[in-house]
Amino acid sequence: MEYAGLEDPSSHFDKLNDIGSEALSARRDENRRKNQKESRPPKTWKAQDVVKMIGKSKSWLLNNDPDVPRDAQNHGVWDLERIEWLREIAGTTYRRPEGSAPFIMAWAKLKGGVGNTTAAAHAAHYFAMMGLRVLFIDLDPQATGTAALGGYNPDIELEEDDLPIHALLNEPESFKYSVKPTYFHNVFLVPASGLLRNLEVDLEFQSLRPDQFPIDANGEPIPTHNRLSAALEDIKDDFDAIIIDCPPKIDKMSMNALGAADTLINVLRPSGADVGSYNQLCGSLAHYYDQLPKPLRYFRVLLSQFKEDGASLKEEKFMKSWVGEYMMLNKIKHNVEISRSIGVLHTVFSLYKPESSRQAYNYGVETMESVFKEMLADMKTIWAEEAE
């Protein structure tokens, strides 16, 4: 090589992209084979879990559902559809009150590795377990949420037509065609893949050409930062919670999420570096909302990967003094099962069996339940106030 430059950068990086995609796909094949969408049976729960989900006694459960399917050990097993049916019988079904609106939740961050997608994916599964209808919109080109919630190998199995690219670039009303069911009852997915990086570039260029903007029902052009909001107009009332997983930066994708959302969730680890990054995120958010003012219906800061050590406790104390009442009381504690569940393209709520030990699994479920039980209680309080 005579020089360190590139005569044809486009071809060079296209080749590197092909090589990298092939190598990464080979590395992930084992997990993909085990966890692809088609091979995932519905998650089932045993009686001790079901009675808590329904709010009735074990004797009530067995008396009202004697014909429940059974496993190899002759234990009753209930999937989520059957649990919903039992809630109807028991009169414990929760429905979002008339007059209230779905929560549209932007899970925004400025750096990767904070556990944002892990938390958002677990929120989706927990809310569905509690009877809500959930839409998860993946706007992160890394597509971890798509892999975990959809069981897809995004860059191999998903084509451009499967993604909301055309909707966000040209035709927001076609967004509904990107909504896909998942293996988990009442969780729906708008998937992502690496192709969203191209969408980011296309939106940036289109922002310079207002004559190419799509037009809304009033004949007004829809700015590039407002496409998701326009896209959700026709479908948002079909769901109770819409969770938007943002990329780790304030770009066109994140701006679309913030523009559509009435709720903001910030996830961060209790470490000096992450706290510093969060301060930068606050500056970016302040600038965004100064340019595009709108109130937030609900805002929370959630600590993740929390270790019960001196460093974590010190940072927690500092964060509480900083963000005050907006800090969630519960936090996602460091747990091997939570980490491994995402690694095998699941959440702890959808795992069929522990990845490590039963004790670690139970602890992972408990910490996630505590966090999202608190969040859901807040949401129900707001819904009740709106319905009055």
C-alpha positions in Angstrom: 0.0 0.0 0.0 1.6 3.2 -1.1 -0.5 5.6 1.0 -2.8 5.4 4.0 -5.8 7.0 2.3 -8.7 5.5 0.4 -9.2 6.2 -3.2 -12.7 4.8 -3.1 -14.0 5.1 0.5 -17.5 3.9 -0.5 -16.4 0.6 -1.9 -13.9 0.1 0.9 -16.4 0.6 3.8 -19.0 -1.4 1.9 -16.6 -4.3 1.8 -15.7 -3.9 5.5 -19.4 -3.8 6.3 -20.0 -7.1 4.4 -17.1 -8.8 6.0 -18.1 -7.6 9.5 -21.7 -8.5 9.1 -20.8 -12.1 8.0 -18.3 -12.5 10.9 -20.7 -11.1 13.5 -23.6 -13.2 12.2 -21.4 -16.4 12.5 -20.6 -15.5 16.1 -24.2 -15.1 17.0 -25.6 -18.1 15.1 -25.8 -20.4 18.1 -28.0 -18.0 20.1 -30.0 -17.2 17.0 -30.7 -20.9 16.4 -31.8 -21.5 19.9 -33.9 -18.4 20.2 -35.2 -17.6 16.8 -38.9 -16.4 16.7 -40.2 -19.6 15.1 -38.7 -21.9 17.8 -39.9 -19.9 20.9 -42.8 -21.6 22.6 -45.2 -19.3 24.6 -43.8 -18.5 28.1 -45.7 -20.3 30.8 -46.0 -19.8 34.6 -46.7 -22.2 37.4 -49.5 -21.9 40.0 -47.5 -19.9 42.6 -46.8 -17.2 40.1 -50.2 -17.2 38.5 -52.1 -16.6 41.7 -50.0 -13.4 42.3 -50.7 -12.3 38.8 -54.4 -12.9 39.1 -54.8 -11.8 42.7 -56.6 -15.0 43.8 -55.8 -18.0 46.0 -54.3 -21.2 44.7 -57.5 -23.1 45.5 -59.5 -20.6 43.5 -57.2 -21.1 40.6 -57.4 -24.9 40.6 -61.2 -24.8 41.1 -61.7 -22.5 38.2 -59.2 -24.0 35.8 -59.1 -27.8 36.4 -58.3 -28.5 32.7 -55.1 -26.5 32.6 -52.3 -28.0 30.4 -49.6 -29.8 32.4 -45.9 -30.3 32.1 -43.9 -33.5 32.2 -44.1 -33.4 36.0 -47.9 -33.1 35.9 -47.7 -29.5 37.2 -50.2 -27.0 35.8 -48.7 -24.4 33.4 -50.4 -21.2 32.3 -49.6 -19.0 29.3 -50.4 -15.3 29.3 -53.5 -15.7 27.2 -54.9 -18.2 29.7 -54.0 -15.9 32.6 -55.9 -13.0 30.9 -58.9 -15.3 30.6 -58.7 -16.1 34.3 -58.4 -12.5 35.2 -61.7 -11.9 33.3 -63.4 -14.6 35.4 -61.9 -13.3 38.6 -62.8 -9.7 37.8 -59.2 -8.6 38.3 -58.5 -7.4 34.7 -57.0 -3.9 34.6 -58.0 -1.7 31.7 -56.8 1.8 31.0 -59.7 4.1 31.9 -61.7 5.8 29.2 -60.6 9.4 28.8 -56.9 8.5 29.5 -54.2 8.4 26.9 -51.5 5.8 26.3 -48.1 6.5 27.7 -45.6 7.2 24.9 -42.2 6.7 26.5 -38.9 7.8 25.2 -36.0 5.9 26.8 -33.2 8.3 25.9 -29.5 8.1 26.6 -26.2 9.7 25.5 -23.9 6.7 25.8 -24.2 3.0 25.4 -23.7 0.4 28.1 -26.0 1.9 30.7 -28.6 -0.8 30.4 -31.2 1.3 28.6 -32.4 -1.4 26.1 -32.3 -4.0 28.8 -34.6 -1.9 31.0 -36.9 -0.9 28.2 -37.3 -4.5 27.0 -38.1 -5.7 30.5 -40.6 -2.9 30.9 -42.4 -4.1 27.8 -42.7 -7.7 29.1 -43.7 -6.7 32.6 -46.4 -4.3 31.4 -47.8 -7.1 29.1 -47.7 -9.5 32.1 -49.9 -7.0 34.0 -52.5 -6.9 31.2 -51.3 -3.9 29.2 -51.0 -3.9 25.4 -47.5 -2.7 24.5 -45.8 -1.4 21.4 -41.9 -1.4 21.5 -40.4 0.9 18.8 -36.7 0.2 18.3 -34.9 3.3 16.9 -31.4 2.1 17.7 -29.5 0.7 14.7 -27.8 -1.8 17.0 -31.2 -3.5 17.2 -30.7 -5.3 20.5 -34.3 -4.7 21.5 -35.4 -6.2 18.2 -33.4 -9.3 18.7 -34.5 -9.8 22.3 -38.2 -9.0 21.9 -38.7 -10.2 18.3 -36.4 -13.2 18.1 -34.9 -11.8 14.9 -31.4 -11.7 13.5 -32.1 -8.1 12.4 -29.4 -7.6 9.8 -30.0 -11.0 8.2 -33.8 -11.6 8.5 -35.2 -8.1 8.1 -35.5 -6.3 4.8 -35.9 -2.5 4.4 -39.7 -3.1 3.9 -39.9 -4.6 7.4 -38.6 -1.4 8.9 -40.3 2.0 9.3 -37.9 3.6 6.9 -40.4 4.6 4.2 -42.9 5.7 6.9 -40.5 8.1 8.6 -39.0 9.3 5.3 -42.0 9.7 3.0 -45.3 8.3 4.3 -46.0 8.4 8.1 -49.4 6.9 7.7 -47.8 3.6 6.5 -46.0 3.2 9.8 -48.7 0.7 10.9 -47.3 -1.8 8.4 -44.1 -2.0 10.3 -45.8 -3.2 13.5 -45.2 -6.9 14.1 -46.4 -9.4 16.8 -43.8 -11.0 18.9 -43.5 -14.3 20.7 -44.7 -12.6 24.0 -48.5 -12.1 24.2 -49.6 -8.5 23.9 -46.1 -7.2 23.0 -45.8 -5.7 19.5 -42.6 -4.5 17.8 -41.5 -2.0 15.3 -38.1 -3.5 14.5 -34.7 -1.9 13.8 -31.6 -3.0 12.0 -28.3 -1.4 10.8 -30.3 0.1 7.9 -31.6 2.8 10.3 -28.2 4.4 10.0 -29.0 5.1 6.4 -32.4 6.5 7.4 -30.6 8.9 9.8 -28.5 10.2 6.9 -31.5 10.4 4.5 -33.5 12.4 7.1 -30.6 14.8 7.5 -30.3 15.4 3.8 -34.1 15.7 3.4 -34.2 18.4 6.1 -32.4 20.6 3.6 -35.1 20.1 1.0 -38.5 21.0 2.5 -40.1 20.5 -0.9 -39.6 16.7 -0.3 -41.4 16.7 3.1 -44.5 14.5 3.3 -47.8 16.4 3.9 -50.2 16.0 6.9 -54.0 15.9 6.7 -54.1 19.7 6.9 -51.8 20.1 3.9 -48.9 21.2 6.1 -45.3 19.7 5.6 -44.2 17.4 8.3 -40.6 18.3 9.6 -38.1 15.5 9.8 -38.0 15.7 13.6 -41.8 15.2 13.8 -42.3 12.1 11.6 -42.8 9.6 14.4 -45.3 11.7 16.1 -47.3 11.9 12.9 -46.9 8.2 12.3 -48.3 7.3 15.7 -51.5 9.3 15.3 -53.5 6.5 13.7 -52.3 3.7 16.0 -51.4 5.0 19.4 -54.8 4.4 20.9 -54.5 0.7 20.1 -51.9 0.4 22.9 -51.5 1.3 26.6 -47.8 1.8 26.6 -45.5 2.7 23.7 -41.9 2.3 24.5 -39.3 3.9 22.2 -35.7 2.7 22.6 -33.4 5.6 21.4 -29.9 5.4 20.1 -27.1 6.6 22.4 -27.1 10.2 21.1 -29.4 13.0 20.3 -29.8 12.5 16.6 -32.7 12.5 14.2 -34.0 9.2 15.6 -33.9 10.5 19.2 -35.4 13.8 18.2 -38.3 11.9 16.6 -38.7 9.9 19.8 -38.7 13.0 22.0 -41.1 14.7 19.7 -43.6 11.9 19.9 -43.2 11.1 23.6 -45.1 12.5 26.6 -42.9 10.5 28.9 -39.1 10.5 29.4 -37.1 7.7 31.1 -33.4 8.1 31.7 -31.4 5.0 32.7 -27.9 5.3 34.0 -25.3 3.4 36.0 -24.2 4.7 39.4 -20.6 5.5 38.3 -18.8 8.8 38.0 -18.4 8.5 34.2 -22.1 7.7 33.7 -23.2 10.5 36.0 -21.0 12.9 34.0 -22.5 11.7 30.8 -25.9 12.2 32.2 -25.2 15.8 33.0 -24.3 16.2 29.3 -27.5 14.6 28.3 -29.4 17.0 30.5 -27.7 19.9 28.6 -28.8 18.3 25.3 -32.3 17.8 26.5 -32.5 21.4 27.8 -31.5 22.6 24.3 -34.0 20.3 22.6 -36.9 21.4 24.7 -35.9 25.0 24.4 -36.1 24.7 20.6 -39.3 22.5 20.7 -41.1 23.2 23.9 -43.6 20.6 25.2 -44.5 19.4 28.7 -43.7 16.0 30.0 -46.5 14.0 31.5 -44.1 11.7 33.4 -40.3 11.7 33.9 -38.1 9.4 35.9 -34.4 8.6 36.4 -33.7 4.9 36.8 -30.4 3.5 38.2 -29.3 0.3 36.7 -26.6 -2.4 37.3 -26.6 -1.2 40.9 -24.1 -3.0 43.2 -24.6 -2.8 47.0 -21.1 -1.3 47.5 -19.7 1.9 48.7 -19.2 3.4 45.3 -22.7 2.7 44.1 -24.3 4.0 47.3 -22.2 7.2 47.1 -23.4 7.8 43.6 -27.0 7.0 44.4 -26.9 9.6 47.3 -25.4 12.2 44.9 -28.1 11.5 42.2 -30.9 11.7 44.8 -29.6 15.1 45.9 -29.4 16.2 42.2 -32.6 14.9 40.6 -34.7 14.7 43.8 -38.3 13.3 43.5 -37.7 12.2 39.9 -35.3 9.4 41.0 -37.1 6.1 41.1 -37.3 4.5 44.5 -36.4 1.1 43.2 -33.4 0.4 41.0 -32.2 -2.4 38.7 -29.6 -4.3 40.8 -26.6 -6.0 39.4 -27.6 -9.5 38.5 -26.1 -12.2 36.3 -29.5 -13.5 35.0 -30.5 -10.0 33.8 -27.2 -9.7 31.8 -27.4 -13.3 30.5 -31.1 -13.0 29.5 -30.4 -10.2 27.0 -27.3 -12.2 25.9 -29.5 -15.1 24.8 -32.1 -12.7 23.4 -34.7 -12.8 26.2 -35.7 -11.0 29.3 -35.8 -12.6 32.7 -39.6 -12.6 32.3 -39.4 -14.6 29.1 -36.7 -17.1 30.0 -37.9 -20.7 30.1 -35.3 -21.7 32.7 -32.5 -19.9 34.6 -29.3 -19.3 32.7 -27.2 -19.6 35.9 -28.9 -20.6 39.2 -32.4 -20.6 40.4 -31.4 -18.1 43.2 -29.9 -15.7 40.7 -32.9 -16.0 38.5 -35.4 -15.3 41.3 -33.3 -12.3 42.4 -33.3 -10.9 38.8 -37.1 -11.3 38.5 -37.6 -9.6 41.9 -35.5 -6.6 41.1 -37.1 -6.1 37.7 -40.6 -6.6 39.2 -40.0 -4.0 41.9 -38.9 -1.4 39.4 -41.7 -1.7 36.9 -44.4 -2.3 39.6 -43.4 1.2 40.9 -43.5 2.6 37.4 -46.9 1.0 36.6 -48.4 2.3 39.8 -47.4 5.8 38.8 -48.9 5.3 35.4 -52.2 4.0 36.9 -52.4 7.0 39.2 -52.0 9.4 36.3 -54.6 7.4 34.2 -57.1 7.6 37.1 -56.6 11.3 37.4 -57.1 11.8 33.7 -60.3 9.8 33.7 -62.0 11.9 36.4 
